[in-house]
């Protein structure tokens, strides 16, 4: 069995507070590089509509930063949807070099660039920190004969075209890539998979509940309202361990013999051209935010995971994600 792992690259950095001390031979005091601080309102640019997977954590970040008085200025969240995130990214980069603008992106920025639907890659902006991981869950209709991922794998091995897979948000996105990565572990030629695109995750959930499409891949935010409904059956989660709370009954892919970790990864980024001082300031702010009790409570509530990295390691992680996603989308024949 081939093994594919797509998750946070195992890089743990020391929490960023101040830059490395520059000390003279005479024992002079350290000099802090992070001497920049905001002097006007901070905008968090969400490149999608309100209420979505990027918007919800953005507003949580805004609230915690405000409530804890972590900034000396105001902070607002603005939505700039369109072009699969490209409109928001273009708006962000209209403020190149300005540390008063931030954004939240997901790994969909990588898939959109890889398949040629957006001109903006992670190299066109300034990564600051990973924010959350929302692991992908696989689900079917409760009337389906598929009880677990092993059942799904057995069916697909006999006939790669026998099942259809619902993809919310368009072909080539991380949900599509997650399905393909899971099927690839079965030895299937994933170019033969039948993927059906829907406008959003909720539409894809409805299609599977109605039996119009056999299998769904989606994140916890989309599926949480259905956990008690009995209208959908969860067969696997692509997480390194079982989720907590009401999702705890869902077995991981690894428990079922498929060593795959896959999620929606959301990052805090700034516009291109940020200075070292501006980057160091935001490194310090997000290191503090992610250690706050309020943030940890939100992670538990939403079944999110958060592993802090500084800006340099975040950029390395995005590079790692890009390489893996390009391989999967290349196998699907979608990489440009």
SERO-4910 file (N, C-alpha, C, O; in steps of 0.05 Angstrom, whole numbers):
BEGIN
 pado doro    nc1    nc2    nc3   cac1   cac2   cac3    cc1    cc2    cc3    oc1    oc2    oc3
  Unk    A     17    -24      0      0      0      0     17     25      0     36     28     16
  Unk    A     11     43    -18     26     68    -18     17     86      4     -7     85     12
  Unk    A     34    102     15     28    118     38     31    147     31     52    155     21
  Unk    A     11    163     36     12    192     30      5    206     56    -15    200     69
  Unk    A     22    225     63     16    241     87     16    270     79     35    281     68
  Unk    A     -7    283     84     -8    311     79    -19    324    105    -42    321    111
  Unk    A     -2    338    119    -10    350    143     10    372    150     27    379    133
  Unk    A      8    382    174     28    402    181     56    389    180     60    367    191
  Unk    A     74    402    167    102    392    167    112    393    196    107    413    210
  Unk    A    125    373    205    133    372    233    156    391    238    179    384    240
  Unk    A    147    416    241    167    437    247    156    452    270    134    464    269
  Unk    A    170    452    292    161    467    315    182    489    321    206    483    324
  Unk    A    173    513    323    192    535    327    189    546    355    168    543    367
  Unk    A    209    559    365    208    573    390    188    596    387    189    610    367
  Unk    A    171    600    407    152    622    405    166    648    400    185    656    414
  Unk    A    156    663    380    170    687    373    161    709    391    137    714    394
  Unk    A    180    723    403    174    746    420    190    770    411    178    790    403
  Unk    A    215    768    412    233    788    402    253    775    383    256    750    384
  Unk    A    266    790    367    286    778    349    311    771    364    314    778    388
  Unk    A    329    758    351    354    749    363    369    773    374    371    794    361
  Unk    A    380    769    397    395    791    410    421    795    396    435    776    388
  Unk    A    427    821    393    453    828    381    470    839    404    465    861    413
  Unk    A    489    824    412    504    832    435    533    836    428    546    820    415
  Unk    A    544    858    437    572    865    431    590    850    450    582    838    470
  Unk    A    616    851    444    636    838    461    637    851    489    647    838    508
  Unk    A    627    875    492    628    888    518    603    882    535    601    893    557
  Unk    A    585    865    524    562    857    540    539    877    539    524    881    558
  Unk    A    537    891    516    516    911    513    488    897    514    487    873    508
  Unk    A    467    912    521    440    901    523    430    893    495    437    906    475
  Unk    A    412    872    493    401    864    467    385    887    454    374    904    468
  Unk    A    385    887    428    370    906    413    346    892    401    350    871    388
  Unk    A    322    902    404    298    889    394    292    898    365    290    922    360
  Unk    A    290    878    347    284    885    319    255    892    316    248    908    298
  Unk    A    237    880    333    208    884    329    200    911    342    183    911    360
  Unk    A    210    933    332    203    959    343    181    973    328    173    995    334
  Unk    A    169    959    307    146    970    293    121    963    309    120    942    321
  Unk    A    101    981    309     75    974    319     54    990    304     60   1012    293
  Unk    A     30    980    302      9    993    286      1   1020    298      1   1024    322
  Unk    A     -5   1038    280    -13   1065    289    -41   1072    279    -51   1094    284
  Unk    A    -55   1054    265    -82   1059    256    -97   1032    255    -86   1011    263
  Unk    A   -122   1033    247   -139   1009    247   -126    986    232   -114    990    211
  Unk    A   -130    962    243   -121    937    229   -144    925    214   -166    922    225
  Unk    A   -140    918    189   -161    904    173   -153    875    170   -130    869    161
  Unk    A   -171    857    177   -168    829    170   -185    824    145   -209    825    146
  Unk    A   -172    819    123   -186    816     97   -193    786     94   -176    769     93
  Unk    A   -219    781     91   -229    754     86   -236    752     57   -254    766     48
  Unk    A   -222    735     41   -226    735     12   -251    718      3   -253    710    -20
  Unk    A   -269    714     22   -294    699     16   -317    712     31   -312    731     46
  Unk    A   -341    702     27   -365    715     39   -366    711     69   -352    693     80
  Unk    A   -382    727     82   -386    725    111   -398    698    119   -415    687    104
  Unk    A   -390    687    141   -401    662    152   -387    637    142   -395    615    150
  Unk    A   -367    639    125   -353    616    115   -330    607    132   -325    617    154
  Unk    A   -315    587    121   -293    575    136   -270    593    142   -255    589    161
  Unk    A   -266    614    126   -245    634    132   -256    657    149   -242    668    166
  Unk    A   -281    663    145   -293    686    159   -296    681    189   -291    698    206
  Unk    A   -305    657    196   -311    651    225   -285    653    242   -286    667    262
  Unk    A   -263    640    234   -239    644    251   -228    673    250   -216    682    270
  Unk    A   -232    687    228   -223    715    227   -237    732    248   -225    748    261
  Unk    A   -263    728    252   -278    744    271   -272    735    300   -274    751    318
  Unk    A   -265    709    303   -256    700    329   -230    714    337   -226    723    359
  Unk    A   -211    715    317   -185    728    322   -190    758    329   -178    768    348
  Unk    A   -207    771    314   -213    799    319   -224    803    348   -215    821    362
  Unk    A   -242    786    356   -254    788    383   -233    784    405   -232    799    424
  Unk    A   -216    764    402   -197    758    423   -176    781    424   -169    789    446
  Unk    A   -166    790    401   -147    812    402   -159    837    415   -145    851    429
  Unk    A   -185    841    409   -198    865    421   -203    861    450   -196    879    467
  Unk    A   -215    839    458   -222    834    486   -198    834    504   -199    843    527
  Unk    A   -176    823    494   -151    821    511   -134    846    509   -113    849    521
  Unk    A   -144    865    492   -129    891    489   -100    886    481    -81    898    492
  Unk    A    -97    868    461    -70    861    452    -58    881    433    -35    880    426
  Unk    A    -75    899    423    -67    920    405    -75    947    416    -95    949    431
  Unk    A    -60    968    409    -67    995    417    -85   1009    397    -91   1032    401
  Unk    A    -94    994    377   -111   1006    356   -135    988    352   -136    966    363
  Unk    A   -155    998    337   -179    982    331   -172    961    310   -152    962    297
  Unk    A   -190    941    308   -187    920    288   -214    913    276   -233    909    291
  Unk    A   -215    910    250   -241    904    236   -236    881    217   -213    876    208
  Unk    A   -258    867    211   -257    845    191   -273    854    167   -296    863    170
  Unk    A   -262    852    143   -276    860    118   -276    837     99   -256    822     96
  Unk    A   -298    833     85   -301    811     66   -297    822     38   -310    841     30
  Unk    A   -280    808     22   -275    815     -5   -276    790    -23   -256    780    -32
  Unk    A   -301    779    -26   -304    754    -41   -301    758    -71   -303    780    -82
  Unk    A   -296    736    -85   -295    737   -114   -269    724   -125   -248    726   -113
  Unk    A   -272    711   -148   -249    700   -162   -235    678   -147   -211    675   -150
  Unk    A   -250    663   -131   -238    641   -115   -217    651    -96   -198    637    -90
  Unk    A   -221    675    -85   -202    687    -66   -183    707    -78   -170    722    -64
  Unk    A   -182    709   -105   -163    727   -119   -170    756   -114   -152    772   -112
  Unk    A   -196    763   -112   -204    791   -107   -193    800    -80   -182    822    -78
  Unk    A   -196    784    -60   -186    791    -34   -156    793    -32   -145    811    -19
  Unk    A   -143    775    -46   -113    776    -46   -103    800    -62    -83    812    -54
  Unk    A   -116    807    -83   -108    831    -98   -112    856    -81    -96    874    -82
  Unk    A   -134    857    -66   -139    879    -48   -118    881    -27   -108    902    -20
  Unk    A   -111    858    -16    -90    857      5    -64    869     -6    -51    885      7
  Unk    A    -56    860    -30    -31    869    -42    -32    898    -53    -11    909    -61
  Unk    A    -55    910    -53    -56    938    -59    -44    954    -36    -38    978    -39
  Unk    A    -41    941    -14    -29    953     10     -2    940     16      5    935     39
  Unk    A     13    935     -5     39    922     -2     57    937     17     58    962     16
  Unk    A     70    922     35     88    935     54     75    948     78     88    961     94
  Unk    A     48    945     80     34    958    101     25    937    122      8    921    116
  Unk    A     36    938    146     31    919    166      4    922    179     -2    907    198
  Unk    A    -12    941    171    -39    945    182    -60    927    168    -84    929    175
  Unk    A    -51    911    149    -70    893    134    -61    864    137    -38    857    134
  Unk    A    -80    847    144    -76    819    147    -98    804    131   -118    817    123
  Unk    A    -94    779    127   -115    763    115   -114    734    126    -94    726    137
  Unk    A   -136    720    122   -136    691    128   -141    676    102   -160    680     88
  Unk    A   -122    658     96   -124    641     72   -126    612     81   -119    605    104
  Unk    A   -134    595     63   -133    566     67   -115    554     46   -106    568     28
  Unk    A   -111    528     47    -95    515     27   -109    514      0    -98    504    -20
  Unk    A   -134    525     -1   -147    528    -27   -132    548    -45   -135    547    -69
  Unk    A   -117    567    -33   -101    586    -49    -81    570    -65    -73    578    -87
  Unk    A    -71    549    -54    -51    532    -67    -64    516    -90    -53    515   -112
  Unk    A    -87    504    -84   -100    488   -105   -109    505   -128   -108    497   -151
  Unk    A   -120    529   -121   -129    547   -143   -106    555   -161   -110    557   -185
  Unk    A    -83    560   -149    -60    568   -166    -50    544   -183    -44    547   -206
  Unk    A    -50    520   -171    -40    496   -184    -57    490   -209    -47    482   -229
  Unk    A    -84    493   -206   -101    485   -228   -105    509   -248   -119    506   -268
  Unk    A    -94    532   -241    -95    555   -259   -120    572   -257   -125    589   -275
  Unk    A   -135    569   -235   -159    586   -233   -154    612   -218   -171    629   -217
  Unk    A   -130    615   -207   -122    640   -194    -93    645   -199    -77    627   -200
  Unk    A    -85    671   -203    -57    678   -208    -41    681   -183    -17    686   -184
  Unk    A    -54    679   -159    -41    685   -134    -32    660   -120    -48    642   -114
  Unk    A     -6    658   -114      5    636    -99     15    646    -72     15    670    -66
  Unk    A     23    627    -55     32    635    -28     58    652    -29     64    667    -11
  Unk    A     72    650    -52     97    666    -55     90    695    -61    108    712    -61
  Unk    A     65    702    -67     57    729    -74     47    745    -50     40    768    -53
  Unk    A     47    732    -27     39    746     -2     59    739     20     79    726     14
  Unk    A     55    749     44     74    744     66     62    726     87     45    735    102
  Unk    A     69    700     88     59    683    109     68    692    136     91    701    140
  Unk    A     50    690    156     56    699    183     54    676    203     73    670    218
  Unk    A     31    661    203     28    639    222      6    621    213    -14    630    201
  Unk    A      8    595    218    -15    577    214    -36    583    235    -29    589    258
  Unk    A    -61    583    228    -82    590    247    -96    565    258    -95    559    281
  Unk    A   -110    551    240   -124    527    248   -122    505    227   -116    510    203
  Unk    A   -126    480    236   -129    457    219   -157    446    223   -165    441    246
  Unk    A   -171    442    202   -198    429    203   -196    404    186   -196    405    162
  Unk    A   -196    381    199   -192    356    185   -216    348    169   -239    353    176
  Unk    A   -210    334    146   -231    326    128   -244    300    138   -231    281    146
  Unk    A   -271    300    136   -287    277    144   -300    265    119   -309    280    102
  Unk    A   -301    239    117   -315    225     95   -342    215    105   -344    204    127
  Unk    A   -363    219     89   -390    212     98   -406    201     75   -400    205     52
  Unk    A   -427    186     82   -445    174     62   -474    177     73   -478    185     96
  Unk    A   -493    170     56   -521    169     65   -525    147     85   -511    126     83
  Unk    A   -543    150    105   -547    128    124   -559    103    112   -558     82    124
  Unk    A   -569    105     87   -580     81     74   -559     67     57   -564     46     45
  Unk    A   -535     78     56   -513     66     40   -504     40     52   -505     36     76
  Unk    A   -494     22     34   -482     -3     44   -454      1     54   -442    -17     66
  Unk    A   -443     25     50   -416     31     59   -416     38     89   -428     58     96
  Unk    A   -403     22    105   -403     27    134   -377     40    143   -376     53    164
  Unk    A   -356     37    127   -330     48    135   -313     52    110   -321     46     88
  Unk    A   -288     61    114   -271     67     90   -262     41     77   -257     40     53
  Unk    A   -260     19     93   -252     -6     81   -273    -15     61   -266    -26     39
  Unk    A   -299    -12     68   -320    -19     49   -318     -2     23   -320    -13      1
  Unk    A   -313     24     27   -310     41      4   -286     32    -14   -289     31    -38
  Unk    A   -264     26     -1   -240     17    -16   -245     -8    -32   -236    -11    -55
  Unk    A   -260    -27    -20   -266    -52    -33   -283    -48    -58   -279    -60    -79
  Unk    A   -303    -30    -56   -320    -24    -79   -304    -11   -101   -307    -18   -124
  Unk    A   -288      8    -94   -274     24   -114   -252      7   -128   -245     13   -151
  Unk    A   -241    -12   -114   -221    -30   -127   -234    -47   -149   -222    -52   -169
  Unk    A   -259    -55   -144   -273    -72   -164   -281    -55   -189   -278    -64   -211
  Unk    A   -290    -31   -183   -298    -13   -205   -293     16   -197   -309     27   -182
  Unk    A   -272     28   -207   -265     56   -200   -287     76   -206   -287     99   -196
  Unk    A   -306     69   -224   -327     88   -232   -353     83   -219   -373     95   -225
  Unk    A   -354     64   -200   -379     55   -188   -390     75   -167   -414     73   -160
  Unk    A   -374     93   -157   -383    112   -137   -378    141   -147   -359    146   -161
  Unk    A   -396    158   -138   -392    187   -144   -386    201   -118   -395    194    -97
  Unk    A   -369    222   -120   -359    237    -97   -367    266    -99   -361    280   -118
  Unk    A   -380    276    -78   -389    304    -77   -366    322    -69   -353    317    -49
  Unk    A   -362    343    -84   -341    363    -78   -354    390    -75   -364    401    -95
  Unk    A   -354    401    -51   -365    428    -47   -344    449    -53   -321    447    -44
  Unk    A   -352    469    -69   -334    491    -75   -318    489   -101   -302    506   -107
  Unk    A   -323    468   -116   -310    466   -142   -289    445   -144   -275    439   -124
  Unk    A   -285    434   -168   -265    414   -172   -237    425   -168   -231    448   -175
  Unk    A   -219    408   -158   -192    416   -154   -186    429   -127   -163    435   -121
  Unk    A   -207    432   -110   -203    445    -84   -192    424    -64   -190    400    -71
  Unk    A   -186    432    -39   -175    413    -20   -193    389    -14   -183    367     -9
  Unk    A   -220    393    -15   -238    369    -11   -234    349    -33   -232    325    -28
  Unk    A   -232    358    -58   -227    341    -81   -200    327    -78   -198    303    -82
  Unk    A   -180    342    -70   -154    331    -67   -153    310    -44   -139    290    -46
  Unk    A   -169    315    -23   -170    296     -1   -182    269    -10   -171    248     -3
  Unk    A   -203    270    -25   -216    246    -36   -195    231    -53   -192    207    -51
  Unk    A   -183    246    -71   -163    233    -89   -140    221    -74   -132    199    -81
  Unk    A   -130    235    -54   -108    224    -38   -115    198    -24   -100    179    -23
  Unk    A   -140    197    -14   -149    173      0   -153    150    -20   -145    127    -14
  Unk    A   -164    156    -43   -168    135    -63   -142    125    -74   -139    102    -81
  Unk    A   -123    143    -76    -96    135    -87    -83    113    -70    -69     97    -80
  Unk    A    -89    114    -44    -77     93    -26    -88     66    -32    -76     46    -24
  Unk    A   -111     64    -46   -122     38    -53   -109     26    -78   -114      3    -86
  Unk    A    -92     42    -91    -80     34   -117    -97     42   -141    -90     34   -163
  Unk    A   -118     56   -136   -136     64   -158   -123     86   -176   -108    103   -166
  Unk    A   -129     85   -202   -122    107   -220   -142    129   -215   -164    128   -224
  Unk    A   -133    150   -200   -152    170   -191   -164    187   -213   -183    202   -209
  Unk    A   -152    186   -237   -164    200   -260   -191    189   -267   -207    202   -280
  Unk    A   -197    164   -258   -222    151   -264   -244    158   -244   -267    151   -248
  Unk    A   -237    172   -222   -257    177   -202   -279    196   -212   -273    214   -229
  Unk    A   -303    193   -203   -326    209   -212   -331    230   -190   -342    224   -169
  Unk    A   -322    254   -195   -326    276   -176   -348    295   -187   -347    303   -210
  Unk    A   -366    303   -169   -388    320   -176   -385    346   -160   -385    345   -136
  Unk    A   -383    368   -174   -378    394   -161   -404    407   -153   -424    407   -168
  Unk    A   -404    419   -129   -427    435   -119   -417    462   -111   -393    466   -107
  Unk    A   -435    481   -110   -428    509   -104   -415    513    -77   -400    531    -73
  Unk    A   -423    496    -58   -412    499    -31   -415    473    -15   -428    454    -25
  Unk    A   -404    472      9   -404    448     25   -432    439     33   -438    415     33
  Unk    A   -450    459     40   -477    451     48   -493    438     25   -508    420     30
  Unk    A   -488    447      1   -502    435    -22   -492    406    -26   -508    388    -32
  Unk    A   -466    402    -22   -455    375    -25   -466    356     -3   -472    333     -9
  Unk    A   -469    367     21   -481    351     43   -509    343     36   -517    320     40
  Unk    A   -525    362     26   -553    356     19   -555    335     -3   -572    317     -2
  Unk    A   -536    336    -22   -537    316    -44   -531    288    -34   -543    269    -44
  Unk    A   -513    286    -15   -506    259     -4   -529    249     14   -536    226     13
  Unk    A   -540    267     30   -563    259     47   -586    249     30   -601    231     38
  Unk    A   -589    261      7   -611    253    -11   -605    229    -28   -622    219    -43
  Unk    A   -580    218    -26   -573    195    -42   -567    201    -71   -565    182    -87
  Unk    A   -563    227    -78   -557    234   -106   -528    230   -113   -521    225   -136
  Unk    A   -510    231    -92   -482    226    -95   -475    208    -72   -485    211    -50
  Unk    A   -456    189    -76   -452    168    -56   -434    177    -32   -440    170     -9
  Unk    A   -413    193    -38   -393    198    -17   -387    228    -16   -387    242    -37
  Unk    A   -382    238      8   -376    266     12   -350    269     28   -344    253     46
  Unk    A   -334    289     22   -312    297     38   -316    326     46   -320    343     28
  Unk    A   -316    332     72   -321    359     82   -308    363    109   -301    343    122
  Unk    A   -306    388    118   -294    394    144   -315    394    166   -339    391    161
  Unk    A   -305    396    190   -323    394    214   -343    417    215   -365    414    224
  Unk    A   -335    441    206   -353    464    207   -378    459    191   -400    465    200
  Unk    A   -375    447    167   -398    441    150   -415    418    161   -440    419    160
  Unk    A   -402    399    173   -416    374    181   -427    375    210   -444    359    217
  Unk    A   -417    394    226   -426    396    254   -456    396    258   -467    383    275
  Unk    A   -471    412    241   -500    412    245   -514    385    240   -537    382    248
  Unk    A   -500    367    227   -512    341    220   -505    319    240   -514    296    237
  Unk    A   -488    325    259   -477    304    276   -499    288    291   -495    264    296
  Unk    A   -521    301    298   -542    289    313   -567    283    296   -587    272    305
  Unk    A   -566    291    270   -590    289    254   -597    261    245   -621    255    241
  Unk    A   -577    243    244   -583    216    234   -587    215    204   -594    194    193
  Unk    A   -582    237    190   -586    238    162   -561    234    145   -561    235    121
  Unk    A   -539    229    159   -514    224    146   -497    205    163   -498    206    187
  Unk    A   -481    188    150   -464    169    164   -434    177    160   -425    180    137
  Unk    A   -420    181    182   -392    188    180   -375    162    181   -378    146    199
  Unk    A   -358    159    161   -343    134    159   -314    136    165   -301    116    170
  Unk    A   -303    160    164   -274    163    170   -267    192    172   -281    210    161
  Unk    A   -246    198    187   -235    225    189   -205    224    183   -191    206    193
  Unk    A   -196    242    166   -167    242    158   -151    258    178   -137    277    171
  Unk    A   -152    250    203   -138    264    225   -117    245    237   -120    220    234
  Unk    A    -97    255    250    -77    238    263    -88    222    286    -77    201    293
  Unk    A   -109    231    298   -123    217    320   -152    224    319   -160    243    306
  Unk    A   -168    210    334   -197    216    334   -202    244    345   -188    254    362
  Unk    A   -223    256    333   -231    282    343   -245    279    370   -251    257    378
  Unk    A   -251    301    382   -263    301    409   -293    306    407   -304    311    385
  Unk    A   -306    304    430   -335    311    431   -352    293    414   -348    268    413
  Unk    A   -371    305    401   -391    289    385   -378    275    361   -391    257    350
  Unk    A   -355    284    353   -341    271    330   -324    247    338   -312    234    322
  Unk    A   -323    242    364   -304    222    374   -310    193    366   -292    176    368
  Unk    A   -334    188    356   -341    161    347   -331    155    319   -332    132    310
  Unk    A   -321    175    305   -312    171    277   -284    160    277   -266    173    287
  Unk    A   -280    136    266   -252    125    265   -235    140    245   -245    150    225
  Unk    A   -210    142    251   -191    155    232   -186    136    208   -190    112    210
  Unk    A   -176    147    187   -167    131    164   -145    112    173   -144     89    164
  Unk    A   -127    122    190   -104    105    199   -114     81    214   -102     59    211
  Unk    A   -135     83    230   -147     61    244   -156     39    225   -158     16    231
  Unk    A   -163     48    200   -174     30    180   -154     22    159   -160     11    138
  Unk    A   -128     27    166   -107     17    149    -97     36    127    -82     28    110
  Unk    A   -107     61    128    -99     80    108    -84    103    122    -97    119    136
  Unk    A    -58    105    117    -42    125    132    -43    152    117    -25    159    102
  Unk    A    -64    167    122    -68    193    108    -79    213    128    -98    208    143
  Unk    A    -66    236    129    -75    259    144    -80    282    125    -63    288    109
  Unk    A   -104    294    126   -111    314    106   -131    333    119   -150    325    131
  Unk    A   -127    359    115   -145    378    126   -146    404    110   -130    408     91
  Unk    A   -164    421    118   -164    449    109   -146    463    129   -151    464    153
  Unk    A   -124    475    119   -105    490    135   -108    519    130   -107    528    107
  Unk    A   -113    534    151   -118    563    148    -95    578    161    -85    571    183
  Unk    A    -86    599    147    -62    614    155    -68    644    157    -86    654    143
  Unk    A    -54    657    175    -54    686    176    -31    695    158     -8    685    159
  Unk    A    -37    714    140    -17    725    121    -19    755    121    -39    767    129
  Unk    A      1    768    111      1    796    106      6    802     76     11    783     61
  Unk    A      6    826     68     12    833     40     41    829     34     58    827     53
  Unk    A     48    827      9     76    825      2     91    850     11     79    872     14
  Unk    A    117    847     16    133    871     22    134    879     51    144    900     58
  Unk    A    123    863     69    125    870     98    154    870    106    170    854     97
  Unk    A    161    888    124    188    890    134    193    869    155    174    857    165
  Unk    A    218    865    162    225    846    184    212    855    210    203    838    226
  Unk    A    212    881    215    201    891    239    171    887    241    160    879    262
  Unk    A    157    891    219    128    886    218    122    856    222    104    849    237
  Unk    A    137    840    209    133    811    211    138    801    240    123    785    250
  Unk    A    159    812    252    166    804    279    144    812    299    138    798    318
  Unk    A    132    835    294    110    844    311     87    824    310     77    816    331
  Unk    A     79    817    286     56    798    283     64    770    292     47    756    302
  Unk    A     89    762    289     98    737    301     92    736    330     81    717    341
  Unk    A     99    758    344     96    759    373     66    759    381     58    746    400
  Unk    A     50    774    366     22    777    372      8    749    370     -8    742    387
  Unk    A     13    735    348     -1    709    344     10    687    361     -5    668    367
  Unk    A     35    689    370     45    670    390     29    674    416     22    654    429
  Unk    A     24    699    423     10    704    448    -20    696    445    -31    684    463
  Unk    A    -32    703    422    -60    696    418    -65    666    420    -84    657    433
  Unk    A    -47    650    408    -51    621    408    -47    608    435    -53    584    438
  Unk    A    -36    622    454    -33    612    481    -55    621    499    -56    614    522
  Unk    A    -73    638    489    -95    650    505   -116    629    511   -123    613    493
  Unk    A   -127    628    535   -148    609    542   -173    611    523   -185    591    517
  Unk    A   -179    636    515   -203    640    498   -198    626    471   -217    615    459
  Unk    A   -174    627    460   -168    614    435   -169    584    438   -180    570    421
  Unk    A   -158    573    460   -159    545    464   -187    534    467   -194    512    459
  Unk    A   -205    551    479   -233    543    482   -247    542    454   -263    524    450
  Unk    A   -240    560    437   -251    560    409   -241    535    394   -257    523    379
  Unk    A   -216    527    398   -206    503    385   -222    479    393   -230    463    377
  Unk    A   -226    476    419   -241    453    429   -270    453    420   -281    433    412
  Unk    A   -282    477    421   -310    479    412   -314    471    383   -334    459    377
  Unk    A   -296    479    366   -299    475    337   -284    451    326   -284    446    302
  Unk    A   -271    435    344   -255    413    335   -233    421    315   -229    408    295
  Unk    A   -220    444    322   -198    453    306   -172    446    320   -171    442    344
  Unk    A   -150    446    305   -124    442    317   -107    467    310   -111    479    289
  Unk    A    -89    474    327    -72    497    322    -44    492    332    -40    486    356
  Unk    A    -24    493    315      4    490    322     19    515    313     21    520    289
  Unk    A     28    531    332     41    556    325     68    551    310     83    534    318
  Unk    A     73    567    290     99    569    276    104    598    271     85    614    268
  Unk    A    129    606    271    134    634    263    133    637    233    127    618    219
  Unk    A    137    661    224    133    668    196    151    651    178    142    641    157
  Unk    A    176    648    185    195    633    168    186    604    165    187    593    143
  Unk    A    178    591    187    170    563    186    143    560    173    137    539    161
  Unk    A    126    580    175    100    580    161    104    579    131     90    565    117
  Unk    A    123    595    122    129    595     93    139    568     84    132    559     62
  Unk    A    156    555    100    166    528     94    143    508     93    142    491     76
  Unk    A    124    511    112    101    493    112     84    496     87     75    476     76
  Unk    A     79    521     79     63    525     54     77    513     30     64    503     12
  Unk    A    104    515     30    119    503      8    115    473      8    113    461    -13
  Unk    A    116    461     31    112    432     35     84    424     25     80    405     11
  Unk    A     63    440     34     36    435     26     33    437     -5     20    420    -18
  Unk    A     45    457    -16     44    461    -45     54    437    -61     42    428    -80
  Unk    A     77    427    -52     89    404    -66     71    380    -65     68    366    -86
  Unk    A     59    374    -42     41    351    -40     16    354    -56      7    336    -69
  Unk    A      4    378    -55    -20    383    -70    -15    382   -100    -32    373   -115
  Unk    A      8    392   -108     14    392   -137     16    363   -147      8    356   -169
  Unk    A     27    345   -130     29    317   -137      2    305   -141     -4    291   -161
  Unk    A    -16    309   -121    -43    297   -123    -59    309   -146    -71    293   -162
  Unk    A    -58    335   -150    -73    347   -172    -60    340   -199    -74    340   -219
  Unk    A    -34    335   -199    -21    326   -223    -31    298   -230    -36    292   -254
  Unk    A    -34    281   -210    -44    254   -215    -72    254   -225    -81    236   -240
  Unk    A    -88    275   -218   -115    278   -228   -115    291   -256   -137    292   -268
  Unk    A    -92    299   -265    -91    312   -292   -101    341   -291   -108    351   -312
  Unk    A   -100    354   -268   -111    381   -265    -89    402   -262    -95    426   -264
  Unk    A    -65    394   -256    -44    414   -251    -36    428   -277    -33    415   -298
  Unk    A    -33    454   -276    -26    470   -300      4    474   -301     14    487   -320
***
